[in-house]
């Protein structure tokens, strides 16, 4: 089995789950993608070609960071959905009572 070496824990993406990690807002994310046509902190296709490729360990950690960020976004959206469900339920009860 081939392994990709990581020098320190700082080279891995668990920092995404630290309380002080600033997850980009949806608006910031969308603006960056619209402007640059790729994700932030991920090299563009042009950069990969010009640089002659990517460091597999760094790219793997970066892709994991993006997956972890997606999970945080899903958790955030689930919390918002639950709040909206409670609000909708309350509004439906008011409508039925009137």
N, CA, C and O atoms as CSV, one atom per row, in Angstrom:
chain,resi,resn,atom,element,x,y,z
A,1,UNK,N,N,0.842,-1.170,0.000
A,1,UNK,CA,C,0.000,0.000,0.000
A,1,UNK,C,C,0.894,1.243,0.000
A,1,UNK,O,O,1.833,1.345,0.790
A,2,UNK,N,N,0.593,2.165,-0.880
A,2,UNK,CA,C,1.348,3.422,-0.940
A,2,UNK,C,C,0.786,4.406,0.070
A,2,UNK,O,O,-0.428,4.501,0.251
A,3,UNK,N,N,1.675,5.134,0.724
A,3,UNK,CA,C,1.259,6.140,1.691
A,3,UNK,C,C,1.824,7.484,1.290
A,3,UNK,O,O,2.889,7.576,0.679
A,4,UNK,N,N,1.089,8.526,1.644
A,4,UNK,CA,C,1.553,9.889,1.438
A,4,UNK,C,C,1.920,10.434,2.804
A,4,UNK,O,O,1.081,10.472,3.704
A,5,UNK,N,N,3.142,10.848,2.966
A,5,UNK,CA,C,3.625,11.311,4.273
A,5,UNK,C,C,3.149,12.733,4.567
A,5,UNK,O,O,3.103,13.595,3.689
A,6,UNK,N,N,2.802,12.939,5.822
A,6,UNK,CA,C,2.447,14.264,6.320
A,6,UNK,C,C,3.412,14.557,7.461
A,6,UNK,O,O,3.546,13.756,8.386
A,7,UNK,N,N,4.086,15.707,7.398
A,7,UNK,CA,C,5.148,16.004,8.360
A,7,UNK,C,C,4.634,16.294,9.764
A,7,UNK,O,O,5.188,15.785,10.738
A,8,UNK,N,N,3.587,17.101,9.884
A,8,UNK,CA,C,3.047,17.452,11.200
A,8,UNK,C,C,1.525,17.452,11.137
A,8,UNK,O,O,0.944,17.415,10.052
A,9,UNK,N,N,0.888,17.494,12.289
A,9,UNK,CA,C,-0.574,17.564,12.315
A,9,UNK,C,C,-1.073,18.872,11.699
A,9,UNK,O,O,-2.210,18.941,11.232
A,10,UNK,N,N,-0.242,19.897,11.696
A,10,UNK,CA,C,-0.619,21.174,11.074
A,10,UNK,C,C,-0.770,21.039,9.567
A,10,UNK,O,O,-1.425,21.864,8.930
A,11,UNK,N,N,-0.164,19.995,8.990
A,11,UNK,CA,C,-0.273,19.763,7.554
A,11,UNK,C,C,-1.560,19.027,7.175
A,11,UNK,O,O,-1.826,18.809,5.993
A,12,UNK,N,N,-2.347,18.652,8.161
A,12,UNK,CA,C,-3.611,17.979,7.901
A,12,UNK,C,C,-4.732,18.973,8.164
A,12,UNK,O,O,-4.458,20.074,8.641
A,13,UNK,N,N,-5.961,18.636,7.878
A,13,UNK,CA,C,-7.022,19.644,7.854
A,13,UNK,C,C,-7.959,19.634,9.062
A,13,UNK,O,O,-9.028,20.242,9.002
A,14,UNK,N,N,-7.600,18.980,10.126
A,14,UNK,CA,C,-8.472,18.952,11.303
A,14,UNK,C,C,-8.712,20.339,11.901
A,14,UNK,O,O,-9.657,20.528,12.667
A,15,UNK,N,N,-7.864,21.305,11.557
A,15,UNK,CA,C,-8.042,22.671,12.061
A,15,UNK,C,C,-9.389,23.252,11.655
A,15,UNK,O,O,-9.849,24.219,12.261
A,16,UNK,N,N,-10.020,22.686,10.652
A,16,UNK,CA,C,-11.332,23.162,10.213
A,16,UNK,C,C,-12.351,23.035,11.346
A,16,UNK,O,O,-13.309,23.806,11.408
A,17,UNK,N,N,-12.151,22.075,12.235
A,17,UNK,CA,C,-13.094,21.846,13.321
A,17,UNK,C,C,-12.760,22.627,14.594
A,17,UNK,O,O,-13.467,22.499,15.594
A,18,UNK,N,N,-11.707,23.422,14.573
A,18,UNK,CA,C,-11.394,24.279,15.717
A,18,UNK,C,C,-12.456,25.362,15.848
A,18,UNK,O,O,-12.997,25.841,14.852
A,19,UNK,N,N,-12.746,25.738,17.081
A,19,UNK,CA,C,-13.763,26.767,17.329
A,19,UNK,C,C,-13.417,28.103,16.688
A,19,UNK,O,O,-14.317,28.876,16.357
A,20,UNK,N,N,-12.140,28.388,16.508
A,20,UNK,CA,C,-11.740,29.685,15.953
A,20,UNK,C,C,-11.592,29.662,14.424
A,20,UNK,O,O,-11.187,30.661,13.830
A,21,UNK,N,N,-11.920,28.525,13.780
A,21,UNK,CA,C,-11.827,28.456,12.319
A,21,UNK,C,C,-12.955,29.280,11.709
A,21,UNK,O,O,-14.118,29.129,12.084
A,22,UNK,N,N,-12.607,30.141,10.779
A,22,UNK,CA,C,-13.601,30.997,10.143
A,22,UNK,C,C,-14.043,30.359,8.828
A,22,UNK,O,O,-13.359,30.452,7.809
A,23,UNK,N,N,-15.182,29.721,8.880
A,23,UNK,CA,C,-15.771,29.125,7.690
A,23,UNK,C,C,-16.291,30.248,6.801
A,23,UNK,O,O,-17.050,31.098,7.264
A,24,UNK,N,N,-15.896,30.264,5.536
A,24,UNK,CA,C,-16.388,31.342,4.664
A,24,UNK,C,C,-17.917,31.338,4.593
A,24,UNK,O,O,-18.544,30.279,4.617
A,25,UNK,N,N,-18.501,32.516,4.507
A,25,UNK,CA,C,-19.952,32.591,4.341
A,25,UNK,C,C,-20.312,32.074,2.955
A,25,UNK,O,O,-19.462,32.002,2.068
A,26,UNK,N,N,-21.579,31.714,2.779
A,26,UNK,CA,C,-22.024,31.263,1.464
A,26,UNK,C,C,-21.812,32.355,0.418
A,26,UNK,O,O,-21.427,32.066,-0.716
A,27,UNK,N,N,-22.062,33.600,0.796
A,27,UNK,CA,C,-21.868,34.708,-0.143
A,27,UNK,C,C,-20.404,34.858,-0.538
A,27,UNK,O,O,-20.093,35.058,-1.712
A,28,UNK,N,N,-19.505,34.761,0.440
A,28,UNK,CA,C,-18.070,34.852,0.138
A,28,UNK,C,C,-17.629,33.706,-0.764
A,28,UNK,O,O,-16.861,33.900,-1.706
A,29,UNK,N,N,-18.122,32.524,-0.465
A,29,UNK,CA,C,-17.786,31.343,-1.263
A,29,UNK,C,C,-18.265,31.511,-2.703
A,29,UNK,O,O,-17.521,31.262,-3.651
A,30,UNK,N,N,-19.511,31.935,-2.849
A,30,UNK,CA,C,-20.063,32.121,-4.184
A,30,UNK,C,C,-19.315,33.207,-4.957
A,30,UNK,O,O,-19.022,33.045,-6.141
A,31,UNK,N,N,-19.012,34.308,-4.282
A,31,UNK,CA,C,-18.281,35.399,-4.935
A,31,UNK,C,C,-16.917,34.939,-5.411
A,31,UNK,O,O,-16.508,35.240,-6.532
A,32,UNK,N,N,-16.207,34.203,-4.548
A,32,UNK,CA,C,-14.874,33.718,-4.926
A,32,UNK,C,C,-14.962,32.795,-6.142
A,32,UNK,O,O,-14.176,32.923,-7.081
A,33,UNK,N,N,-15.914,31.874,-6.123
A,33,UNK,CA,C,-16.060,30.923,-7.227
A,33,UNK,C,C,-16.421,31.656,-8.520
A,33,UNK,O,O,-15.858,31.375,-9.578
A,34,UNK,N,N,-17.352,32.586,-8.428
A,34,UNK,CA,C,-17.749,33.332,-9.626
A,34,UNK,C,C,-16.589,34.133,-10.209
A,34,UNK,O,O,-16.450,34.234,-11.428
A,35,UNK,N,N,-15.769,34.696,-9.347
A,35,UNK,CA,C,-14.653,35.521,-9.800
A,35,UNK,C,C,-13.493,34.677,-10.322
A,35,UNK,O,O,-12.915,34.995,-11.361
A,36,UNK,N,N,-13.147,33.596,-9.602
A,36,UNK,CA,C,-11.923,32.839,-9.891
A,36,UNK,C,C,-12.137,31.516,-10.614
A,36,UNK,O,O,-11.186,30.936,-11.138
A,37,UNK,N,N,-13.368,31.038,-10.647
A,37,UNK,CA,C,-13.725,29.779,-11.325
A,37,UNK,C,C,-13.050,28.550,-10.728
A,37,UNK,O,O,-12.816,27.559,-11.420
A,38,UNK,N,N,-12.739,28.628,-9.429
A,38,UNK,CA,C,-12.255,27.467,-8.673
A,38,UNK,C,C,-12.404,27.782,-7.190
A,38,UNK,O,O,-12.667,28.926,-6.820
A,39,UNK,N,N,-12.239,26.782,-6.349
A,39,UNK,CA,C,-12.362,26.976,-4.902
A,39,UNK,C,C,-11.153,27.718,-4.351
A,39,UNK,O,O,-10.048,27.621,-4.884
A,40,UNK,N,N,-11.384,28.457,-3.278
A,40,UNK,CA,C,-10.269,29.138,-2.621
A,40,UNK,C,C,-9.303,28.113,-2.046
A,40,UNK,O,O,-9.711,27.033,-1.619
A,41,UNK,N,N,-8.052,28.449,-2.039
A,41,UNK,CA,C,-6.973,27.592,-1.519
A,41,UNK,C,C,-6.717,26.342,-2.351
A,41,UNK,O,O,-5.866,25.526,-1.996
A,42,UNK,N,N,-7.438,26.184,-3.447
A,42,UNK,CA,C,-7.222,25.060,-4.343
A,42,UNK,C,C,-6.659,25.637,-5.636
A,42,UNK,O,O,-7.224,26.579,-6.191
A,43,UNK,N,N,-5.562,25.087,-6.117
A,43,UNK,CA,C,-4.986,25.654,-7.340
A,43,UNK,C,C,-5.929,25.496,-8.535
A,43,UNK,O,O,-6.653,24.507,-8.652
A,44,UNK,N,N,-5.900,26.479,-9.397
A,44,UNK,CA,C,-6.693,26.393,-10.625
A,44,UNK,C,C,-6.049,25.373,-11.557
A,44,UNK,O,O,-4.897,24.982,-11.369
A,45,UNK,N,N,-6.801,24.953,-12.555
A,45,UNK,CA,C,-6.258,24.026,-13.550
A,45,UNK,C,C,-5.037,24.637,-14.223
A,45,UNK,O,O,-4.051,23.950,-14.486
A,46,UNK,N,N,-5.113,25.934,-14.500
A,46,UNK,CA,C,-3.979,26.626,-15.132
A,46,UNK,C,C,-2.745,26.579,-14.244
A,46,UNK,O,O,-1.639,26.335,-14.726
A,47,UNK,N,N,-2.931,26.813,-12.943
A,47,UNK,CA,C,-1.798,26.758,-12.012
A,47,UNK,C,C,-1.185,25.365,-11.957
A,47,UNK,O,O,0.037,25.219,-11.916
A,48,UNK,N,N,-2.031,24.348,-11.957
A,48,UNK,CA,C,-1.531,22.965,-11.906
A,48,UNK,C,C,-0.690,22.668,-13.144
A,48,UNK,O,O,0.373,22.054,-13.049
A,49,UNK,N,N,-1.170,23.106,-14.295
A,49,UNK,CA,C,-0.433,22.878,-15.539
A,49,UNK,C,C,0.883,23.646,-15.523
A,49,UNK,O,O,1.930,23.089,-15.850
A,50,UNK,N,N,0.836,24.927,-15.145
A,50,UNK,CA,C,2.046,25.763,-15.136
A,50,UNK,C,C,3.081,25.267,-14.134
A,50,UNK,O,O,4.284,25.364,-14.376
A,51,UNK,N,N,2.603,24.727,-12.995
A,51,UNK,CA,C,3.520,24.255,-11.959
A,51,UNK,C,C,3.997,22.823,-12.217
A,51,UNK,O,O,4.821,22.299,-11.468
A,52,UNK,N,N,3.488,22.202,-13.257
A,52,UNK,CA,C,3.911,20.843,-13.576
A,52,UNK,C,C,3.278,19.788,-12.692
A,52,UNK,O,O,3.805,18.681,-12.578
A,53,UNK,N,N,2.155,20.110,-12.065
A,53,UNK,CA,C,1.447,19.139,-11.227
A,53,UNK,C,C,1.207,19.680,-9.833
A,53,UNK,O,O,1.318,20.881,-9.588
A,54,UNK,N,N,0.876,18.772,-8.917
A,54,UNK,CA,C,0.592,19.135,-7.529
A,54,UNK,C,C,1.324,18.201,-6.581
A,54,UNK,O,O,1.661,17.070,-6.931
A,55,UNK,N,N,1.559,18.692,-5.384
A,55,UNK,CA,C,2.079,17.861,-4.304
A,55,UNK,C,C,0.900,17.029,-3.802
A,55,UNK,O,O,-0.069,17.580,-3.280
A,56,UNK,N,N,0.976,15.723,-3.956
A,56,UNK,CA,C,-0.151,14.844,-3.637
A,56,UNK,C,C,-0.557,14.957,-2.165
A,56,UNK,O,O,-1.751,14.983,-1.865
A,57,UNK,N,N,0.389,15.022,-1.259
A,57,UNK,CA,C,0.063,15.118,0.169
A,57,UNK,C,C,-0.668,16.427,0.464
A,57,UNK,O,O,-1.672,16.436,1.177
A,58,UNK,N,N,-0.163,17.525,-0.083
A,58,UNK,CA,C,-0.807,18.826,0.151
A,58,UNK,C,C,-2.195,18.872,-0.483
A,58,UNK,O,O,-3.135,19.404,0.107
A,59,UNK,N,N,-2.318,18.319,-1.674
A,59,UNK,CA,C,-3.611,18.331,-2.344
A,59,UNK,C,C,-4.614,17.453,-1.619
A,59,UNK,O,O,-5.785,17.816,-1.503
A,60,UNK,N,N,-4.173,16.308,-1.131
A,60,UNK,CA,C,-5.060,15.430,-0.380
A,60,UNK,C,C,-5.570,16.135,0.871
A,60,UNK,O,O,-6.758,16.062,1.185
A,61,UNK,N,N,-4.682,16.813,1.584
A,61,UNK,CA,C,-5.085,17.545,2.785
A,61,UNK,C,C,-6.031,18.686,2.426
A,61,UNK,O,O,-6.991,18.947,3.152
A,62,UNK,N,N,-5.769,19.362,1.320
A,62,UNK,CA,C,-6.619,20.471,0.892
A,62,UNK,C,C,-8.007,19.971,0.497
A,62,UNK,O,O,-9.012,20.600,0.826
A,63,UNK,N,N,-8.063,18.846,-0.205
A,63,UNK,CA,C,-9.357,18.286,-0.576
A,63,UNK,C,C,-10.133,17.830,0.646
A,63,UNK,O,O,-11.353,17.989,0.702
A,64,UNK,N,N,-9.433,17.260,1.633
A,64,UNK,CA,C,-10.093,16.880,2.878
A,64,UNK,C,C,-10.635,18.114,3.590
A,64,UNK,O,O,-11.727,18.072,4.156
A,65,UNK,N,N,-9.877,19.216,3.565
A,65,UNK,CA,C,-10.356,20.468,4.160
A,65,UNK,C,C,-11.682,20.873,3.522
A,65,UNK,O,O,-12.618,21.256,4.224
A,66,UNK,N,N,-11.764,20.789,2.210
A,66,UNK,CA,C,-12.982,21.183,1.512
A,66,UNK,C,C,-14.134,20.243,1.859
A,66,UNK,O,O,-15.272,20.693,1.989
A,67,UNK,N,N,-13.863,18.954,2.010
A,67,UNK,CA,C,-14.894,18.004,2.421
A,67,UNK,C,C,-15.369,18.332,3.829
A,67,UNK,O,O,-16.569,18.318,4.101
A,68,UNK,N,N,-14.438,18.624,4.718
A,68,UNK,CA,C,-14.804,18.962,6.095
A,68,UNK,C,C,-15.613,20.253,6.133
A,68,UNK,O,O,-16.571,20.360,6.899
A,69,UNK,N,N,-15.238,21.238,5.311
A,69,UNK,CA,C,-16.019,22.472,5.234
A,69,UNK,C,C,-17.439,22.182,4.742
A,69,UNK,O,O,-18.405,22.752,5.249
A,70,UNK,N,N,-17.559,21.298,3.756
A,70,UNK,CA,C,-18.891,20.932,3.268
A,70,UNK,C,C,-19.736,20.328,4.381
A,70,UNK,O,O,-20.929,20.611,4.485
A,71,UNK,N,N,-19.120,19.500,5.208
A,71,UNK,CA,C,-19.853,18.921,6.331
A,71,UNK,C,C,-20.306,19.994,7.304
A,71,UNK,O,O,-21.418,19.927,7.828
A,72,UNK,N,N,-19.458,20.983,7.551
A,72,UNK,CA,C,-19.853,22.093,8.430
A,72,UNK,C,C,-21.003,22.891,7.829
A,72,UNK,O,O,-21.904,23.321,8.549
A,73,UNK,N,N,-20.976,23.093,6.513
A,73,UNK,CA,C,-22.083,23.780,5.846
A,73,UNK,C,C,-23.380,22.980,5.973
A,73,UNK,O,O,-24.442,23.552,6.217
A,74,UNK,N,N,-23.294,21.668,5.809
A,74,UNK,CA,C,-24.482,20.818,5.932
A,74,UNK,C,C,-25.049,20.908,7.349
A,74,UNK,O,O,-26.263,21.018,7.523
A,75,UNK,N,N,-24.188,20.862,8.353
A,75,UNK,CA,C,-24.635,20.984,9.745
A,75,UNK,C,C,-25.312,22.334,9.957
A,75,UNK,O,O,-26.367,22.416,10.586
A,76,UNK,N,N,-24.700,23.385,9.431
A,76,UNK,CA,C,-25.257,24.730,9.549
A,76,UNK,C,C,-26.642,24.798,8.887
A,76,UNK,O,O,-27.580,25.350,9.463
A,77,UNK,N,N,-26.765,24.245,7.699
A,77,UNK,CA,C,-28.046,24.262,6.996
A,77,UNK,C,C,-29.101,23.436,7.725
A,77,UNK,O,O,-30.273,23.812,7.759
A,78,UNK,N,N,-28.690,22.319,8.305
A,78,UNK,CA,C,-29.636,21.487,9.065
A,78,UNK,C,C,-30.186,22.255,10.258
A,78,UNK,O,O,-31.380,22.179,10.549
A,79,UNK,N,N,-29.327,22.993,10.950
A,79,UNK,CA,C,-29.788,23.803,12.083
A,79,UNK,C,C,-30.774,24.870,11.620
A,79,UNK,O,O,-31.790,25.107,12.274
A,80,UNK,N,N,-30.477,25.510,10.497
A,80,UNK,CA,C,-31.387,26.522,9.953
A,80,UNK,C,C,-32.719,25.892,9.554
A,80,UNK,O,O,-33.778,26.477,9.783
A,81,UNK,N,N,-32.669,24.698,8.957
A,81,UNK,CA,C,-33.895,24.002,8.564
A,81,UNK,C,C,-34.763,23.672,9.770
A,81,UNK,O,O,-35.985,23.808,9.715
A,82,UNK,N,N,-34.137,23.241,10.857
A,82,UNK,CA,C,-34.896,22.917,12.065
A,82,UNK,C,C,-35.576,24.158,12.632
A,82,UNK,O,O,-36.726,24.090,13.066
A,83,UNK,N,N,-34.877,25.293,12.631
A,83,UNK,CA,C,-35.480,26.542,13.092
A,83,UNK,C,C,-36.666,26.929,12.216
A,83,UNK,O,O,-37.699,27.371,12.717
A,84,UNK,N,N,-36.509,26.758,10.908
A,84,UNK,CA,C,-37.596,27.086,9.986
A,84,UNK,C,C,-38.772,26.138,10.167
A,84,UNK,O,O,-39.925,26.554,10.062
A,85,UNK,N,N,-38.493,24.870,10.438
A,85,UNK,CA,C,-39.567,23.905,10.684
A,85,UNK,C,C,-40.397,24.310,11.888
A,85,UNK,O,O,-41.625,24.230,11.857
A,86,UNK,N,N,-39.721,24.749,12.961
A,86,UNK,CA,C,-40.427,25.187,14.162
A,86,UNK,C,C,-41.281,26.423,13.842
A,86,UNK,O,O,-42.434,26.510,14.263
A,87,UNK,N,N,-40.717,27.359,13.109
A,87,UNK,CA,C,-41.433,28.570,12.736
A,87,UNK,C,C,-42.645,28.238,11.863
A,87,UNK,O,O,-43.731,28.775,12.085
A,88,UNK,N,N,-42.473,27.373,10.887
A,88,UNK,CA,C,-43.571,26.974,10.004
A,88,UNK,C,C,-44.664,26.283,10.803
A,88,UNK,O,O,-45.850,26.551,10.608
A,89,UNK,N,N,-44.264,25.398,11.697
A,89,UNK,CA,C,-45.243,24.681,12.544
A,89,UNK,C,C,-46.075,25.688,13.344
A,89,UNK,O,O,-47.297,25.565,13.425
A,90,UNK,N,N,-45.412,26.675,13.927
A,90,UNK,CA,C,-46.119,27.712,14.686
A,90,UNK,C,C,-47.067,28.507,13.821
A,90,UNK,O,O,-48.187,28.805,14.236
A,91,UNK,N,N,-46.634,28.854,12.628
A,91,UNK,CA,C,-47.492,29.614,11.715
A,91,UNK,C,C,-48.692,28.783,11.261
A,91,UNK,O,O,-49.799,29.307,11.140
A,92,UNK,N,N,-48.478,27.498,11.010
A,92,UNK,CA,C,-49.582,26.628,10.618
A,92,UNK,C,C,-50.625,26.520,11.719
A,92,UNK,O,O,-51.822,26.514,11.435
A,93,UNK,N,N,-50.192,26.434,12.968
A,93,UNK,CA,C,-51.113,26.369,14.091
A,93,UNK,C,C,-51.921,27.654,14.187
A,93,UNK,O,O,-53.125,27.613,14.443
A,94,UNK,N,N,-51.265,28.803,13.983
A,94,UNK,CA,C,-51.990,30.086,14.011
A,94,UNK,C,C,-53.022,30.161,12.911
A,94,UNK,O,O,-54.128,30.650,13.140
A,95,UNK,N,N,-52.689,29.686,11.711
A,95,UNK,CA,C,-53.608,29.725,10.586
A,95,UNK,C,C,-54.809,28.825,10.862
A,95,UNK,O,O,-55.944,29.203,10.574
A,96,UNK,N,N,-54.568,27.640,11.419
A,96,UNK,CA,C,-55.653,26.714,11.718
A,96,UNK,C,C,-56.580,27.268,12.786
A,96,UNK,O,O,-57.782,27.007,12.748
A,97,UNK,N,N,-56.049,28.029,13.739
A,97,UNK,CA,C,-56.844,28.576,14.835
A,97,UNK,C,C,-57.650,29.808,14.422
A,97,UNK,O,O,-58.547,30.226,15.155
A,98,UNK,N,N,-57.354,30.382,13.292
A,98,UNK,CA,C,-58.075,31.588,12.857
A,98,UNK,C,C,-59.173,31.269,11.897
A,98,UNK,O,O,-59.873,32.171,11.437
